[in-house]
Amino acid sequence: MSSARSITALDPARSVVEQLRERVAAMEHKPAGEPVPTLPGLADLVPLHAGGTYAVDSAALGLALAAGASRAGEWVGFAGWADFGAEAAAELGIELSRTVLVPDPGEHWLEVTAALVDVLRVVVLRPPASVSERTAGILDSRLRTRSAVLVVHGDWPRVEARLSIEESAWAGPASGTGQLTERRARIAVRRGARPPQRADLAWPGVHRVDTRTDREVREIRRAADDRAG
């Protein structure tokens, strides 16, 4: 899943340079602003568009925003993710054979990210330091030219939307040892000065949760348990 392994997985019988050139040419013919595949649970909450930048405050949201494009057959990349969770990514449907990982781009992170944007549909970046307006502008221009999407884990000067987790809880065994089975989180999406839009999501799969229906089901189960006891 490193960059070398991912590129080799394209087609060992053909020139890597030739295949990357084809990839660049294909992306140049995709207009900026066109929709980029997004997971169904996020599609109406934060639809991704080519040329856009989106900010998240957690690794879980970064993976989720890249998963839709990967499921649709696109290449995605992660830069600055030394703790990248391959198992969590695969669980969301990210195809690891089409994933480029640069765990630690170091001081050359901007050049590395620009190079990834040139050939990948979605790039998820964890910048090592604060980013200036000028630096962000360089990548903004690159994104529009290549019709790619940038997802930033952390602060970024200008973004289409900022996603944050406001509440989070895990479900699993009631007592003793066992395996956690589900994570639920309330997500807030902020766009400029507009009021935030909120939704409840559940992992794995990142699907929407109807909290009213869910509460009614829990109450019915609790009542049934009380009668049985």
C-alpha positions as CSV (number, residue, x, y, z in Angstrom):
1,M,0.0,0.0,0.0
2,S,3.0,2.2,-0.1
3,S,3.3,4.4,-3.2
4,A,5.7,2.0,-4.8
5,R,3.4,-1.0,-4.3
6,S,0.3,0.9,-5.4
7,I,1.8,2.2,-8.7
8,T,3.2,-1.3,-9.5
9,A,-0.3,-2.7,-9.1
10,L,-1.5,-0.7,-12.1
11,D,-0.2,-3.1,-14.7
12,P,3.3,-4.7,-14.3
13,A,3.4,-5.4,-18.0
14,R,3.2,-1.7,-19.0
15,S,5.3,1.4,-18.3
16,V,4.5,3.1,-15.1
17,V,5.2,6.5,-16.6
18,E,2.9,5.8,-19.5
19,Q,0.1,4.8,-17.2
20,L,0.5,7.8,-15.0
21,R,0.5,10.0,-18.1
22,E,-2.8,8.4,-19.1
23,R,-4.1,9.1,-15.7
24,V,-3.1,12.8,-15.8
25,A,-4.7,13.2,-19.3
26,A,-7.9,11.6,-18.1
27,M,-8.2,13.9,-15.1
28,E,-7.5,17.0,-17.2
29,H,-10.5,16.2,-19.3
30,K,-12.8,16.1,-16.2
31,P,-14.3,19.5,-15.5
32,A,-13.7,21.1,-12.2
33,G,-16.9,21.1,-10.1
34,E,-18.3,17.8,-11.3
35,P,-19.6,15.5,-8.6
36,V,-17.1,13.0,-7.1
37,P,-18.5,9.7,-5.7
38,T,-19.4,9.9,-2.0
39,L,-20.6,7.3,0.4
40,P,-24.4,7.2,0.5
41,G,-24.5,8.2,4.2
42,L,-22.6,11.4,3.3
43,A,-23.9,12.2,-0.2
44,D,-26.6,14.7,0.8
45,L,-24.7,16.0,3.8
46,V,-21.4,16.9,2.1
47,P,-21.4,16.1,-1.6
48,L,-17.8,16.2,-3.0
49,H,-17.0,18.2,-6.1
50,A,-13.8,18.1,-8.2
51,G,-11.5,21.0,-7.5
52,G,-12.8,21.4,-3.9
53,T,-11.1,21.2,-0.5
54,Y,-12.8,19.8,2.6
55,A,-11.6,19.8,6.2
56,V,-12.1,17.1,8.8
57,D,-11.2,16.8,12.5
58,S,-10.7,13.0,12.7
59,A,-9.1,10.2,10.8
60,A,-12.5,8.4,10.6
61,L,-14.0,11.3,8.6
62,G,-11.0,11.5,6.4
63,L,-11.3,7.8,5.5
64,A,-15.0,8.2,4.9
65,L,-14.7,11.1,2.5
66,A,-12.2,9.1,0.4
67,A,-14.1,5.8,0.5
68,G,-16.8,6.7,-2.0
69,A,-14.4,7.5,-4.8
70,S,-12.3,4.4,-4.1
71,R,-15.4,2.2,-4.2
72,A,-16.2,3.7,-7.6
73,G,-12.9,2.7,-9.0
74,E,-10.9,5.9,-8.5
75,W,-7.4,6.1,-7.0
76,V,-7.0,7.8,-3.7
77,G,-4.0,8.8,-1.6
78,F,-3.0,9.7,2.0
79,A,-0.1,11.9,2.9
80,G,1.2,12.5,6.4
81,W,-0.6,9.5,7.9
82,A,2.1,7.6,9.8
83,D,-0.8,5.8,11.7
84,F,-2.9,5.0,8.6
85,G,-5.3,2.2,9.5
86,A,-5.4,-0.2,6.6
87,E,-8.0,-2.4,8.3
88,A,-10.3,0.5,8.9
89,A,-9.9,1.8,5.4
90,A,-10.7,-1.6,3.9
91,E,-13.8,-1.9,6.1
92,L,-15.1,1.3,4.6
93,G,-14.6,-0.1,1.1
94,I,-11.3,1.7,0.2
95,E,-9.5,-0.5,-2.3
96,L,-5.9,-0.8,-1.0
97,S,-4.5,-1.8,-4.3
98,R,-5.6,1.6,-5.6
99,T,-4.3,3.5,-2.6
100,V,-1.1,5.5,-2.4
101,L,0.3,6.1,1.0
102,V,3.1,8.6,1.9
103,P,3.3,8.2,5.7
104,D,5.8,11.0,6.3
105,P,6.4,13.5,3.5
106,G,8.5,15.7,5.8
107,E,9.4,19.2,4.9
108,H,8.5,18.5,1.2
109,W,4.9,17.8,2.1
110,L,3.6,20.5,-0.3
111,E,5.4,19.1,-3.3
112,V,4.4,15.6,-2.4
113,T,0.7,16.6,-2.1
114,A,0.8,18.4,-5.4
115,A,2.3,15.4,-7.1
116,L,-0.4,13.2,-5.6
117,V,-3.1,15.6,-6.7
118,D,-1.8,15.3,-10.3
119,V,-2.6,11.6,-10.5
120,L,-5.2,10.8,-7.9
121,R,-8.9,11.6,-7.6
122,V,-9.0,12.2,-3.8
123,V,-6.0,13.1,-1.6
124,V,-6.3,13.1,2.2
125,L,-3.6,15.2,3.8
126,R,-2.5,15.7,7.4
127,P,-0.3,18.8,7.1
128,P,2.7,18.9,9.5
129,A,2.2,22.6,10.3
130,S,-0.1,25.6,9.9
131,V,-0.8,26.5,6.3
132,S,-0.7,30.0,4.9
133,E,-3.2,31.4,2.4
134,R,-0.5,31.4,-0.3
135,T,0.3,27.8,0.2
136,A,-3.3,26.8,0.2
137,G,-3.8,28.8,-3.0
138,I,-1.1,26.8,-4.8
139,L,-2.9,23.6,-4.1
140,D,-6.3,25.1,-4.9
141,S,-5.1,26.0,-8.4
142,R,-3.7,22.5,-8.8
143,L,-6.9,20.9,-7.7
144,R,-9.0,22.8,-10.2
145,T,-6.6,22.0,-13.1
146,R,-6.5,18.2,-12.2
147,S,-10.2,18.0,-11.1
148,A,-9.1,16.4,-7.9
149,V,-10.4,16.6,-4.3
150,L,-8.3,17.5,-1.2
151,V,-9.4,16.4,2.2
152,V,-7.4,18.0,5.0
153,H,-7.2,16.6,8.5
154,G,-6.7,19.8,10.4
155,D,-7.0,23.5,9.8
156,W,-7.0,25.0,6.2
157,P,-7.5,28.6,5.2
158,R,-10.3,28.1,2.6
159,V,-12.5,25.0,2.3
160,E,-15.9,24.1,0.8
161,A,-17.0,22.6,4.1
162,R,-15.6,21.6,7.5
163,L,-16.7,18.4,9.1
164,S,-16.4,17.7,12.8
165,I,-17.5,15.1,15.3
166,E,-19.5,16.6,18.1
167,E,-20.6,13.5,20.0
168,S,-19.4,9.9,19.7
169,A,-20.3,6.6,21.4
170,W,-19.4,2.9,21.0
171,A,-21.7,0.0,21.3
172,G,-20.7,-3.5,22.2
173,P,-20.8,-5.9,25.1
174,A,-22.9,-4.7,28.1
175,S,-20.3,-6.1,30.5
176,G,-17.1,-8.1,30.6
177,T,-14.9,-8.6,27.6
178,G,-15.9,-8.6,24.0
179,Q,-15.6,-6.7,20.7
180,L,-17.0,-3.2,20.1
181,T,-19.5,-3.6,17.2
182,E,-20.6,-0.1,16.3
183,R,-19.6,3.5,16.6
184,R,-22.2,6.3,16.4
185,A,-21.4,9.9,16.0
186,R,-23.1,13.2,15.5
187,I,-21.5,15.1,12.6
188,A,-21.6,18.9,12.1
189,V,-20.9,20.3,8.7
190,R,-20.1,24.0,8.5
191,R,-20.0,26.1,5.4
192,G,-18.9,29.7,5.9
193,A,-21.1,31.7,8.2
194,R,-24.2,29.5,7.6
195,P,-25.7,27.5,10.5
196,P,-24.1,24.1,10.8
197,Q,-25.9,21.1,9.3
198,R,-26.0,18.0,11.5
199,A,-26.6,14.3,11.1
200,D,-26.1,11.1,13.0
201,L,-23.9,8.4,11.4
202,A,-23.0,4.9,12.3
203,W,-19.8,2.9,11.6
204,P,-18.9,0.5,10.1
205,G,-20.3,1.6,6.7
206,V,-21.0,5.2,7.6
207,H,-24.8,5.1,7.3
208,R,-27.4,7.5,8.5
209,V,-29.2,6.9,11.8
210,D,-32.7,7.9,12.4
211,T,-32.3,8.8,16.1
212,R,-36.1,9.0,16.8
213,T,-36.8,5.5,15.3
214,D,-33.7,4.1,17.0
215,R,-34.8,5.5,20.4
216,E,-38.2,3.9,20.0
217,V,-36.6,0.5,19.2
218,R,-34.5,0.7,22.3
219,E,-37.5,1.5,24.4
220,I,-39.4,-1.4,23.0
221,R,-36.5,-3.8,23.7
222,R,-36.1,-2.4,27.2
223,A,-39.8,-3.0,27.9
224,A,-39.6,-6.5,26.5
225,D,-36.5,-7.2,28.7
226,D,-38.3,-5.9,31.8
227,R,-41.3,-8.2,31.1
228,A,-39.1,-11.1,30.6
229,G,-37.3,-10.4,33.8
